[in-house]
């Protein structure tokens, strides 16, 4: 038996612990991703990258809200051709799985980006089909089961690596999308991306973000994300990665009990610091010991036992 109680398997990936860097928080550079790996993350997800470079939106792109952050970065990225060499270099430096988040404006584009990322050394791809505020990609794809299926099928044909689907909470029934993703061969589901939100400046009497609307992350969305994980776990067998407002070990354990096999941490790094990974892992381990569990895998979905 594996003697590390925190180790877990997820969509064919071996993780030394169930905490994962969420997409979008620390960008692309090897140095910042290495810093998170050294802080104790069990895997790393990059910021989303597409086929061609994108500038993103002008400032302001982030505004603080009660219990979180509202962002509308607008998918700034260097494009996969430019980023491929950084993926290869990052792989020579970090020892935890590297998951490359990708987006596209069509199924063909998603597939092409997935292929290039895989050739560059990605251990898995996470499909961003849930960015709440960029037109013709993100949630415009992920809110439509037919389009979502096409994208996943083409990506699965383009890569032999695990394909993870990041779902949007901005939908009536997230379980329907989770089922569509599962039918098309998704290896894991990340639940959830940010919640559509807005902030207004009373002085200027205008929205604060240059894009007007953005996505809310952080503790304010934790109960929404937790409910999404709970609902999906009831109906779908595909492994789930919980994401949304996880800042403490108690948050992480709640997501595991709801049915997540791993958790992603994002805003807590921005609002606190990367050491949050160590604190969360230490807390999970102490909890497992206290409750006499040998492995983190034993508590996945335990809240469903009645
Ligand atoms: O870049 C963004 O503005 C962004 C993305 Br791609 C996403 O998936 N979720 C989000 O809140 N912001």
Boltz pocket constraint, residues with backbone or C-beta under 6 A from the ligand:
constraints:
  - pocket:
      binder: B
      contacts: [[A, 24], [A, 48], [A, 71], [A, 72], [A, 73], [A, 74], [A, 75], [A, 76], [A, 128], [A, 130], [A, 131], [A, 132], [A, 138], [A, 193], [A, 194], [A, 214], [A, 215], [A, 216]]
      max_distance: 6.0
